[in-house]
Amino acid sequence: MSDQHIDPAGNTQQFRAFAQRSEQETSSHRKKSPLLPIIAVVVVIAVIGVAAFLLLK
């Protein structure tokens, strides 16, 4: 017969490894993401500036 004893420490260690891996993946994505919004804001400000210059000319 097989042993029906389930080791709760094994499950806890697996969950902690999973949670730690998920946090690292999420934090690495967060570090890269601010670049795109910053570029978008700069482009929008440039377009507004050019439009204002052309309208006031």
Order of alpha helices (4+ residues) and beta strands (2+ residues): alpha-alpha
